[in-house]
Amino acid sequence: MKISRIKIKNFRSIEYIDLAFSDFNILVGQNNTGKTNFFEAINWFYTSSSKSGTIENIQYMRDSSKEVIVSVEFSGAQHGAENMINAGNKTKILAILSGSPITCPLAIK
């Protein structure tokens, strides 16, 4: 199983990005274009923590009231997951099966 797509919405400087992956990928960009924030979003997805510290530090810089969503799809399996923070600053992890939400035993509030 490998990551086939990552969608990030309202995470620090990233308003929205949707990237599909192949077997080999390179992320290239000029300074201050969001490369580190991209990898920090992936880290936040897996660990629910950020080197930036507080929830306020990972919210979208231009509008912190927007919901933060990091969605990861996996190839070799028909499932993925979303990690999000809603407007009430509550974190939840949502498992996805064939594009439809399913009950996930882990929810962080």
Backbone as XML, in Angstrom:
<?xml version="1.0"?>
<chain id="A" units="angstrom">
  <residue number="1" name="MET">
    <atom name="N" x="0.847" y="-1.164" z="0.000"/>
    <atom name="CA" x="0.000" y="0.000" z="0.000"/>
    <atom name="C" x="0.901" y="1.237" z="0.000"/>
  </residue>
  <residue number="2" name="LYS">
    <atom name="N" x="0.542" y="2.220" z="-0.843"/>
    <atom name="CA" x="1.316" y="3.462" z="-0.901"/>
    <atom name="C" x="0.370" y="4.645" z="-1.066"/>
  </residue>
  <residue number="3" name="ILE">
    <atom name="N" x="0.864" y="5.817" z="-0.759"/>
    <atom name="CA" x="0.070" y="7.037" z="-0.913"/>
    <atom name="C" x="-0.093" y="7.317" z="-2.400"/>
  </residue>
  <residue number="4" name="SER">
    <atom name="N" x="-1.333" y="7.524" z="-2.840"/>
    <atom name="CA" x="-1.585" y="7.832" z="-4.245"/>
    <atom name="C" x="-2.050" y="9.270" z="-4.452"/>
  </residue>
  <residue number="5" name="ARG">
    <atom name="N" x="-2.619" y="9.898" z="-3.429"/>
    <atom name="CA" x="-3.093" y="11.278" z="-3.560"/>
    <atom name="C" x="-3.137" y="11.919" z="-2.176"/>
  </residue>
  <residue number="6" name="ILE">
    <atom name="N" x="-2.799" y="13.204" z="-2.134"/>
    <atom name="CA" x="-2.907" y="13.990" z="-0.903"/>
    <atom name="C" x="-3.626" y="15.289" z="-1.234"/>
  </residue>
  <residue number="7" name="LYS">
    <atom name="N" x="-4.633" y="15.606" z="-0.422"/>
    <atom name="CA" x="-5.340" y="16.879" z="-0.544"/>
    <atom name="C" x="-5.160" y="17.629" z="0.771"/>
  </residue>
  <residue number="8" name="ILE">
    <atom name="N" x="-4.785" y="18.885" z="0.669"/>
    <atom name="CA" x="-4.584" y="19.722" z="1.852"/>
    <atom name="C" x="-5.413" y="20.984" z="1.673"/>
  </residue>
  <residue number="9" name="LYS">
    <atom name="N" x="-6.155" y="21.330" z="2.708"/>
    <atom name="CA" x="-7.005" y="22.521" z="2.641"/>
    <atom name="C" x="-6.837" y="23.338" z="3.916"/>
  </residue>
  <residue number="10" name="ASN">
    <atom name="N" x="-6.471" y="24.604" z="3.748"/>
    <atom name="CA" x="-6.382" y="25.575" z="4.850"/>
    <atom name="C" x="-5.354" y="25.205" z="5.915"/>
  </residue>
  <residue number="11" name="PHE">
    <atom name="N" x="-4.229" y="24.670" z="5.493"/>
    <atom name="CA" x="-3.151" y="24.331" z="6.421"/>
    <atom name="C" x="-2.033" y="25.359" z="6.266"/>
  </residue>
  <residue number="12" name="ARG">
    <atom name="N" x="-1.839" y="26.188" z="7.270"/>
    <atom name="CA" x="-0.825" y="27.250" z="7.286"/>
    <atom name="C" x="-0.903" y="28.101" z="6.021"/>
  </residue>
  <residue number="13" name="SER">
    <atom name="N" x="0.088" y="28.074" z="5.145"/>
    <atom name="CA" x="0.062" y="28.910" z="3.938"/>
    <atom name="C" x="-0.643" y="28.241" z="2.760"/>
  </residue>
  <residue number="14" name="ILE">
    <atom name="N" x="-1.078" y="27.000" z="2.925"/>
    <atom name="CA" x="-1.693" y="26.254" z="1.820"/>
    <atom name="C" x="-3.205" y="26.414" z="1.888"/>
  </residue>
  <residue number="15" name="GLU">
    <atom name="N" x="-3.772" y="27.141" z="0.917"/>
    <atom name="CA" x="-5.229" y="27.276" z="0.864"/>
    <atom name="C" x="-5.854" y="25.986" z="0.347"/>
  </residue>
  <residue number="16" name="TYR">
    <atom name="N" x="-5.327" y="25.457" z="-0.762"/>
    <atom name="CA" x="-5.812" y="24.178" z="-1.294"/>
    <atom name="C" x="-4.764" y="23.603" z="-2.241"/>
  </residue>
  <residue number="17" name="ILE">
    <atom name="N" x="-4.500" y="22.325" z="-2.087"/>
    <atom name="CA" x="-3.623" y="21.611" z="-3.014"/>
    <atom name="C" x="-4.123" y="20.173" z="-3.114"/>
  </residue>
  <residue number="18" name="ASP">
    <atom name="N" x="-4.086" y="19.636" z="-4.316"/>
    <atom name="CA" x="-4.513" y="18.262" z="-4.578"/>
    <atom name="C" x="-3.436" y="17.648" z="-5.469"/>
  </residue>
  <residue number="19" name="LEU">
    <atom name="N" x="-2.640" y="16.739" z="-4.909"/>
    <atom name="CA" x="-1.533" y="16.136" z="-5.650"/>
    <atom name="C" x="-1.723" y="14.634" z="-5.781"/>
  </residue>
  <residue number="20" name="ALA">
    <atom name="N" x="-1.575" y="14.137" z="-7.009"/>
    <atom name="CA" x="-1.573" y="12.693" z="-7.259"/>
    <atom name="C" x="-0.118" y="12.256" z="-7.380"/>
  </residue>
  <residue number="21" name="PHE">
    <atom name="N" x="0.186" y="11.068" z="-6.873"/>
    <atom name="CA" x="1.557" y="10.588" z="-6.843"/>
    <atom name="C" x="1.738" y="9.362" z="-7.716"/>
  </residue>
  <residue number="22" name="SER">
    <atom name="N" x="2.962" y="9.210" z="-8.226"/>
    <atom name="CA" x="3.350" y="8.009" z="-8.965"/>
    <atom name="C" x="4.370" y="7.257" z="-8.112"/>
  </residue>
  <residue number="23" name="ASP">
    <atom name="N" x="5.126" y="6.372" z="-8.733"/>
    <atom name="CA" x="6.115" y="5.608" z="-7.966"/>
    <atom name="C" x="7.297" y="6.455" z="-7.505"/>
  </residue>
  <residue number="24" name="PHE">
    <atom name="N" x="7.603" y="7.531" z="-8.236"/>
    <atom name="CA" x="8.736" y="8.383" z="-7.893"/>
    <atom name="C" x="8.292" y="9.833" z="-8.031"/>
  </residue>
  <residue number="25" name="ASN">
    <atom name="N" x="8.504" y="10.641" z="-7.003"/>
    <atom name="CA" x="8.029" y="12.022" z="-6.995"/>
    <atom name="C" x="9.085" y="12.944" z="-6.418"/>
  </residue>
  <residue number="26" name="ILE">
    <atom name="N" x="9.142" y="14.150" z="-6.955"/>
    <atom name="CA" x="10.044" y="15.184" z="-6.451"/>
    <atom name="C" x="9.225" y="16.447" z="-6.247"/>
  </residue>
  <residue number="27" name="LEU">
    <atom name="N" x="9.370" y="17.062" z="-5.092"/>
    <atom name="CA" x="8.691" y="18.321" z="-4.806"/>
    <atom name="C" x="9.727" y="19.436" z="-4.890"/>
  </residue>
  <residue number="28" name="VAL">
    <atom name="N" x="9.540" y="20.333" z="-5.853"/>
    <atom name="CA" x="10.494" y="21.405" z="-6.109"/>
    <atom name="C" x="9.746" y="22.734" z="-6.081"/>
  </residue>
  <residue number="29" name="GLY">
    <atom name="N" x="10.367" y="23.748" z="-5.513"/>
    <atom name="CA" x="9.764" y="25.076" z="-5.508"/>
    <atom name="C" x="10.726" y="26.089" z="-4.935"/>
  </residue>
  <residue number="30" name="GLN">
    <atom name="N" x="10.454" y="27.347" z="-5.224"/>
    <atom name="CA" x="11.282" y="28.419" z="-4.693"/>
    <atom name="C" x="11.075" y="28.524" z="-3.187"/>
  </residue>
  <residue number="31" name="ASN">
    <atom name="N" x="11.935" y="29.311" z="-2.554"/>
    <atom name="CA" x="11.802" y="29.546" z="-1.118"/>
    <atom name="C" x="10.441" y="30.165" z="-0.809"/>
  </residue>
  <residue number="32" name="ASN">
    <atom name="N" x="9.896" y="29.813" z="0.351"/>
    <atom name="CA" x="8.663" y="30.408" z="0.860"/>
    <atom name="C" x="7.445" y="30.134" z="-0.029"/>
  </residue>
  <residue number="33" name="THR">
    <atom name="N" x="7.383" y="28.929" z="-0.616"/>
    <atom name="CA" x="6.234" y="28.569" z="-1.454"/>
    <atom name="C" x="5.388" y="27.459" z="-0.849"/>
  </residue>
  <residue number="34" name="GLY">
    <atom name="N" x="5.744" y="26.957" z="0.333"/>
    <atom name="CA" x="4.903" y="25.990" z="1.025"/>
    <atom name="C" x="5.403" y="24.559" z="1.043"/>
  </residue>
  <residue number="35" name="LYS">
    <atom name="N" x="6.622" y="24.304" z="0.603"/>
    <atom name="CA" x="7.145" y="22.925" z="0.597"/>
    <atom name="C" x="7.201" y="22.352" z="2.016"/>
  </residue>
  <residue number="36" name="THR">
    <atom name="N" x="7.734" y="23.099" z="2.946"/>
    <atom name="CA" x="7.819" y="22.627" z="4.327"/>
    <atom name="C" x="6.427" y="22.451" z="4.919"/>
  </residue>
  <residue number="37" name="ASN">
    <atom name="N" x="5.521" y="23.371" z="4.635"/>
    <atom name="CA" x="4.151" y="23.244" z="5.132"/>
    <atom name="C" x="3.467" y="22.006" z="4.566"/>
  </residue>
  <residue number="38" name="PHE">
    <atom name="N" x="3.774" y="21.643" z="3.329"/>
    <atom name="CA" x="3.232" y="20.422" z="2.728"/>
    <atom name="C" x="3.652" y="19.204" z="3.551"/>
  </residue>
  <residue number="39" name="PHE">
    <atom name="N" x="4.938" y="19.098" z="3.850"/>
    <atom name="CA" x="5.421" y="17.954" z="4.628"/>
    <atom name="C" x="4.953" y="18.016" z="6.083"/>
  </residue>
  <residue number="40" name="GLU">
    <atom name="N" x="4.812" y="19.217" z="6.625"/>
    <atom name="CA" x="4.288" y="19.341" z="7.980"/>
    <atom name="C" x="2.822" y="18.897" z="8.033"/>
  </residue>
  <residue number="41" name="ALA">
    <atom name="N" x="2.062" y="19.165" z="6.978"/>
    <atom name="CA" x="0.667" y="18.712" z="6.920"/>
    <atom name="C" x="0.596" y="17.188" z="6.911"/>
  </residue>
  <residue number="42" name="ILE">
    <atom name="N" x="1.497" y="16.548" z="6.179"/>
    <atom name="CA" x="1.535" y="15.082" z="6.167"/>
    <atom name="C" x="1.880" y="14.560" z="7.562"/>
  </residue>
  <residue number="43" name="ASN">
    <atom name="N" x="2.850" y="15.183" z="8.205"/>
    <atom name="CA" x="3.208" y="14.795" z="9.571"/>
    <atom name="C" x="2.016" y="14.969" z="10.506"/>
  </residue>
  <residue number="44" name="TRP">
    <atom name="N" x="1.300" y="16.085" z="10.384"/>
    <atom name="CA" x="0.127" y="16.333" z="11.223"/>
    <atom name="C" x="-0.945" y="15.272" z="10.979"/>
  </residue>
  <residue number="45" name="PHE">
    <atom name="N" x="-1.107" y="14.860" z="9.716"/>
    <atom name="CA" x="-2.083" y="13.820" z="9.387"/>
    <atom name="C" x="-1.791" y="12.535" z="10.160"/>
  </residue>
  <residue number="46" name="TYR">
    <atom name="N" x="-0.530" y="12.129" z="10.163"/>
    <atom name="CA" x="-0.167" y="10.864" z="10.807"/>
    <atom name="C" x="-0.058" y="10.949" z="12.323"/>
  </residue>
  <residue number="47" name="THR">
    <atom name="N" x="0.333" y="12.090" z="12.858"/>
    <atom name="CA" x="0.621" y="12.182" z="14.291"/>
    <atom name="C" x="-0.338" y="13.073" z="15.077"/>
  </residue>
  <residue number="48" name="SER">
    <atom name="N" x="-1.161" y="13.854" z="14.383"/>
    <atom name="CA" x="-2.042" y="14.853" z="15.012"/>
    <atom name="C" x="-1.249" y="15.857" z="15.835"/>
  </residue>
  <residue number="49" name="SER">
    <atom name="N" x="0.013" y="16.036" z="15.484"/>
    <atom name="CA" x="0.817" y="17.060" z="16.144"/>
    <atom name="C" x="1.624" y="17.796" z="15.085"/>
  </residue>
  <residue number="50" name="SER">
    <atom name="N" x="2.137" y="18.943" z="15.468"/>
    <atom name="CA" x="2.865" y="19.780" z="14.525"/>
    <atom name="C" x="4.056" y="20.404" z="15.221"/>
  </residue>
  <residue number="51" name="LYS">
    <atom name="N" x="5.140" y="20.575" z="14.489"/>
    <atom name="CA" x="6.293" y="21.249" z="15.079"/>
    <atom name="C" x="5.971" y="22.708" z="15.372"/>
  </residue>
  <residue number="52" name="SER">
    <atom name="N" x="4.896" y="23.212" z="14.740"/>
    <atom name="CA" x="4.463" y="24.585" z="14.988"/>
    <atom name="C" x="3.764" y="24.744" z="16.328"/>
  </residue>
  <residue number="53" name="GLY">
    <atom name="N" x="3.428" y="23.613" z="16.951"/>
    <atom name="CA" x="2.855" y="23.667" z="18.285"/>
    <atom name="C" x="1.346" y="23.682" z="18.304"/>
  </residue>
  <residue number="54" name="THR">
    <atom name="N" x="0.748" y="24.838" z="18.505"/>
    <atom name="CA" x="-0.683" y="24.934" z="18.767"/>
    <atom name="C" x="-1.529" y="24.811" z="17.504"/>
  </residue>
  <residue number="55" name="ILE">
    <atom name="N" x="-2.805" y="24.529" z="17.716"/>
    <atom name="CA" x="-3.765" y="24.451" z="16.615"/>
    <atom name="C" x="-3.790" y="25.761" z="15.839"/>
  </residue>
  <residue number="56" name="GLU">
    <atom name="N" x="-3.732" y="26.871" z="16.538"/>
    <atom name="CA" x="-3.775" y="28.174" z="15.883"/>
    <atom name="C" x="-2.628" y="28.343" z="14.892"/>
  </residue>
  <residue number="57" name="ASN">
    <atom name="N" x="-1.490" y="27.702" z="15.150"/>
    <atom name="CA" x="-0.331" y="27.833" z="14.269"/>
    <atom name="C" x="-0.426" y="26.990" z="13.005"/>
  </residue>
  <residue number="58" name="ILE">
    <atom name="N" x="-1.371" y="26.045" z="12.937"/>
    <atom name="CA" x="-1.499" y="25.264" z="11.707"/>
    <atom name="C" x="-2.689" y="25.707" z="10.868"/>
  </residue>
  <residue number="59" name="GLN">
    <atom name="N" x="-3.542" y="26.564" z="11.412"/>
    <atom name="CA" x="-4.688" y="27.026" z="10.645"/>
    <atom name="C" x="-4.244" y="27.966" z="9.533"/>
  </residue>
  <residue number="60" name="TYR">
    <atom name="N" x="-5.095" y="28.071" z="8.515"/>
    <atom name="CA" x="-4.799" y="28.897" z="7.341"/>
    <atom name="C" x="-4.467" y="30.320" z="7.763"/>
  </residue>
  <residue number="61" name="MET">
    <atom name="N" x="-3.327" y="30.821" z="7.313"/>
    <atom name="CA" x="-2.810" y="32.108" z="7.774"/>
    <atom name="C" x="-3.716" y="33.286" z="7.413"/>
  </residue>
  <residue number="62" name="ARG">
    <atom name="N" x="-4.460" y="33.184" z="6.308"/>
    <atom name="CA" x="-5.282" y="34.307" z="5.865"/>
    <atom name="C" x="-6.677" y="34.308" z="6.492"/>
  </residue>
  <residue number="63" name="ASP">
    <atom name="N" x="-7.122" y="33.155" z="7.020"/>
    <atom name="CA" x="-8.440" y="33.065" z="7.653"/>
    <atom name="C" x="-8.458" y="31.856" z="8.579"/>
  </residue>
  <residue number="64" name="SER">
    <atom name="N" x="-8.182" y="32.079" z="9.846"/>
    <atom name="CA" x="-8.058" y="30.971" z="10.796"/>
    <atom name="C" x="-9.400" y="30.352" z="11.172"/>
  </residue>
  <residue number="65" name="SER">
    <atom name="N" x="-10.515" y="30.916" z="10.698"/>
    <atom name="CA" x="-11.818" y="30.327" z="11.007"/>
    <atom name="C" x="-12.156" y="29.163" z="10.079"/>
  </residue>
  <residue number="66" name="LYS">
    <atom name="N" x="-11.388" y="28.980" z="9.008"/>
    <atom name="CA" x="-11.663" y="27.910" z="8.047"/>
    <atom name="C" x="-11.227" y="26.553" z="8.584"/>
  </residue>
  <residue number="67" name="GLU">
    <atom name="N" x="-11.971" y="25.526" z="8.200"/>
    <atom name="CA" x="-11.672" y="24.154" z="8.599"/>
    <atom name="C" x="-10.370" y="23.681" z="7.950"/>
  </residue>
  <residue number="68" name="VAL">
    <atom name="N" x="-9.516" y="23.039" z="8.722"/>
    <atom name="CA" x="-8.264" y="22.471" z="8.222"/>
    <atom name="C" x="-8.516" y="21.008" z="7.872"/>
  </residue>
  <residue number="69" name="ILE">
    <atom name="N" x="-8.174" y="20.614" z="6.629"/>
    <atom name="CA" x="-8.377" y="19.228" z="6.202"/>
    <atom name="C" x="-7.121" y="18.722" z="5.506"/>
  </residue>
  <residue number="70" name="VAL">
    <atom name="N" x="-6.656" y="17.552" z="5.915"/>
    <atom name="CA" x="-5.596" y="16.836" z="5.209"/>
    <atom name="C" x="-6.162" y="15.456" z="4.896"/>
  </residue>
  <residue number="71" name="SER">
    <atom name="N" x="-6.265" y="15.150" z="3.607"/>
    <atom name="CA" x="-6.854" y="13.892" z="3.158"/>
    <atom name="C" x="-5.793" y="13.087" z="2.418"/>
  </residue>
  <residue number="72" name="VAL">
    <atom name="N" x="-5.669" y="11.809" z="2.754"/>
    <atom name="CA" x="-4.673" y="10.935" z="2.130"/>
    <atom name="C" x="-5.381" y="9.723" z="1.546"/>
  </residue>
  <residue number="73" name="GLU">
    <atom name="N" x="-5.112" y="9.439" z="0.270"/>
    <atom name="CA" x="-5.632" y="8.240" z="-0.377"/>
    <atom name="C" x="-4.480" y="7.273" z="-0.598"/>
  </residue>
  <residue number="74" name="PHE">
    <atom name="N" x="-4.770" y="5.998" z="-0.468"/>
    <atom name="CA" x="-3.754" y="4.961" z="-0.627"/>
    <atom name="C" x="-4.094" y="4.089" z="-1.826"/>
  </residue>
  <residue number="75" name="SER">
    <atom name="N" x="-3.075" y="3.698" z="-2.608"/>
    <atom name="CA" x="-3.300" y="2.720" z="-3.670"/>
    <atom name="C" x="-3.013" y="1.340" z="-3.104"/>
  </residue>
  <residue number="76" name="GLY">
    <atom name="N" x="-3.610" y="0.341" z="-3.714"/>
    <atom name="CA" x="-3.462" y="-1.006" z="-3.191"/>
    <atom name="C" x="-4.485" y="-1.305" z="-2.118"/>
  </residue>
  <residue number="77" name="ALA">
    <atom name="N" x="-5.346" y="-0.333" z="-1.835"/>
    <atom name="CA" x="-6.428" y="-0.509" z="-0.871"/>
    <atom name="C" x="-7.524" y="0.472" z="-1.255"/>
  </residue>
  <residue number="78" name="GLN">
    <atom name="N" x="-8.734" y="0.173" z="-0.959"/>
    <atom name="CA" x="-9.851" y="1.043" z="-1.304"/>
    <atom name="C" x="-10.244" y="1.942" z="-0.139"/>
  </residue>
  <residue number="79" name="HIS">
    <atom name="N" x="-9.235" y="2.467" z="0.540"/>
    <atom name="CA" x="-9.565" y="3.351" z="1.649"/>
    <atom name="C" x="-8.531" y="4.454" z="1.782"/>
  </residue>
  <residue number="80" name="GLY">
    <atom name="N" x="-8.873" y="5.446" z="2.526"/>
    <atom name="CA" x="-7.996" y="6.558" z="2.841"/>
    <atom name="C" x="-8.466" y="7.126" z="4.165"/>
  </residue>
  <residue number="81" name="ALA">
    <atom name="N" x="-8.064" y="8.334" z="4.456"/>
    <atom name="CA" x="-8.497" y="8.947" z="5.707"/>
    <atom name="C" x="-8.375" y="10.450" z="5.586"/>
  </residue>
  <residue number="82" name="GLU">
    <atom name="N" x="-9.114" y="11.142" z="6.411"/>
    <atom name="CA" x="-9.012" y="12.589" z="6.511"/>
    <atom name="C" x="-8.749" y="12.942" z="7.964"/>
  </residue>
  <residue number="83" name="ASN">
    <atom name="N" x="-7.929" y="13.934" z="8.163"/>
    <atom name="CA" x="-7.714" y="14.491" z="9.491"/>
    <atom name="C" x="-8.114" y="15.944" z="9.368"/>
  </residue>
  <residue number="84" name="MET">
    <atom name="N" x="-8.976" y="16.422" z="10.233"/>
    <atom name="CA" x="-9.447" y="17.789" z="10.075"/>
    <atom name="C" x="-9.634" y="18.463" z="11.420"/>
  </residue>
  <residue number="85" name="ILE">
    <atom name="N" x="-9.582" y="19.779" z="11.385"/>
    <atom name="CA" x="-9.923" y="20.598" z="12.544"/>
    <atom name="C" x="-11.084" y="21.467" z="12.109"/>
  </residue>
  <residue number="86" name="ASN">
    <atom name="N" x="-12.188" y="21.418" z="12.848"/>
    <atom name="CA" x="-13.329" y="22.235" z="12.476"/>
    <atom name="C" x="-13.256" y="23.598" z="13.147"/>
  </residue>
  <residue number="87" name="ALA">
    <atom name="N" x="-14.258" y="24.413" z="12.906"/>
    <atom name="CA" x="-14.244" y="25.789" z="13.402"/>
    <atom name="C" x="-14.165" y="25.868" z="14.921"/>
  </residue>
  <residue number="88" name="GLY">
    <atom name="N" x="-14.608" y="24.818" z="15.612"/>
    <atom name="CA" x="-14.534" y="24.811" z="17.071"/>
    <atom name="C" x="-13.194" y="24.340" z="17.592"/>
  </residue>
  <residue number="89" name="ASN">
    <atom name="N" x="-12.195" y="24.252" z="16.708"/>
    <atom name="CA" x="-10.853" y="23.789" z="17.058"/>
    <atom name="C" x="-10.858" y="22.387" z="17.645"/>
  </residue>
  <residue number="90" name="LYS">
    <atom name="N" x="-11.766" y="21.539" z="17.163"/>
    <atom name="CA" x="-11.805" y="20.138" z="17.572"/>
    <atom name="C" x="-11.249" y="19.303" z="16.431"/>
  </residue>
  <residue number="91" name="THR">
    <atom name="N" x="-10.354" y="18.398" z="16.759"/>
    <atom name="CA" x="-9.718" y="17.551" z="15.759"/>
    <atom name="C" x="-10.493" y="16.256" z="15.620"/>
  </residue>
  <residue number="92" name="LYS">
    <atom name="N" x="-10.663" y="15.798" z="14.378"/>
    <atom name="CA" x="-11.263" y="14.480" z="14.194"/>
    <atom name="C" x="-10.592" y="13.798" z="13.019"/>
  </residue>
  <residue number="93" name="ILE">
    <atom name="N" x="-10.527" y="12.490" z="13.095"/>
    <atom name="CA" x="-9.986" y="11.680" z="12.014"/>
    <atom name="C" x="-11.148" y="10.900" z="11.431"/>
  </residue>
  <residue number="94" name="LEU">
    <atom name="N" x="-11.288" y="10.944" z="10.103"/>
    <atom name="CA" x="-12.391" y="10.291" z="9.427"/>
    <atom name="C" x="-11.835" y="9.298" z="8.426"/>
  </residue>
  <residue number="95" name="ALA">
    <atom name="N" x="-12.210" y="8.046" z="8.542"/>
    <atom name="CA" x="-11.782" y="7.031" z="7.580"/>
    <atom name="C" x="-12.711" y="7.075" z="6.373"/>
  </residue>
  <residue number="96" name="ILE">
    <atom name="N" x="-12.170" y="6.825" z="5.194"/>
    <atom name="CA" x="-12.925" y="6.870" z="3.949"/>
    <atom name="C" x="-12.807" y="5.517" z="3.263"/>
  </residue>
  <residue number="97" name="LEU">
    <atom name="N" x="-13.930" y="4.957" z="2.814"/>
    <atom name="CA" x="-13.940" y="3.690" z="2.087"/>
    <atom name="C" x="-14.606" y="3.928" z="0.744"/>
  </residue>
  <residue number="98" name="SER">
    <atom name="N" x="-13.867" y="3.739" z="-0.339"/>
    <atom name="CA" x="-14.379" y="3.948" z="-1.695"/>
    <atom name="C" x="-15.059" y="5.307" z="-1.845"/>
  </residue>
  <residue number="99" name="GLY">
    <atom name="N" x="-14.480" y="6.327" z="-1.262"/>
    <atom name="CA" x="-15.002" y="7.675" z="-1.390"/>
    <atom name="C" x="-16.117" y="8.031" z="-0.425"/>
  </residue>
  <residue number="100" name="SER">
    <atom name="N" x="-16.603" y="7.079" z="0.366"/>
    <atom name="CA" x="-17.681" y="7.344" z="1.321"/>
    <atom name="C" x="-17.149" y="7.250" z="2.746"/>
  </residue>
  <residue number="101" name="PRO">
    <atom name="N" x="-17.569" y="8.178" z="3.619"/>
    <atom name="CA" x="-17.109" y="8.109" z="5.008"/>
    <atom name="C" x="-17.573" y="6.826" z="5.687"/>
  </residue>
  <residue number="102" name="ILE">
    <atom name="N" x="-16.738" y="6.278" z="6.540"/>
    <atom name="CA" x="-17.108" y="5.130" z="7.360"/>
    <atom name="C" x="-16.799" y="5.470" z="8.808"/>
  </residue>
  <residue number="103" name="THR">
    <atom name="N" x="-17.368" y="4.740" z="9.717"/>
    <atom name="CA" x="-17.118" y="4.978" z="11.132"/>
    <atom name="C" x="-15.669" y="4.647" z="11.457"/>
  </residue>
  <residue number="104" name="CYS">
    <atom name="N" x="-15.026" y="5.560" z="12.145"/>
    <atom name="CA" x="-13.623" y="5.379" z="12.515"/>
    <atom name="C" x="-13.549" y="5.306" z="14.037"/>
  </residue>
  <residue number="105" name="PRO">
    <atom name="N" x="-12.841" y="4.328" z="14.584"/>
    <atom name="CA" x="-12.794" y="4.194" z="16.034"/>
    <atom name="C" x="-12.013" y="5.297" z="16.736"/>
  </residue>
  <residue number="106" name="LEU">
    <atom name="N" x="-11.224" y="6.081" z="15.997"/>
    <atom name="CA" x="-10.398" y="7.107" z="16.619"/>
    <atom name="C" x="-10.931" y="8.483" z="16.267"/>
  </residue>
  <residue number="107" name="ALA">
    <atom name="N" x="-11.305" y="9.245" z="17.250"/>
    <atom name="CA" x="-11.704" y="10.636" z="17.062"/>
    <atom name="C" x="-11.076" y="11.432" z="18.187"/>
  </residue>
  <residue number="108" name="ILE">
    <atom name="N" x="-10.327" y="12.451" z="17.839"/>
    <atom name="CA" x="-9.646" y="13.282" z="18.834"/>
    <atom name="C" x="-10.400" y="14.592" z="18.934"/>
  </residue>
  <residue number="109" name="LYS">
    <atom name="N" x="-10.873" y="14.908" z="20.119"/>
    <atom name="CA" x="-11.643" y="16.144" z="20.298"/>
    <atom name="C" x="-10.912" y="17.094" z="21.198"/>
  </residue>
</chain>
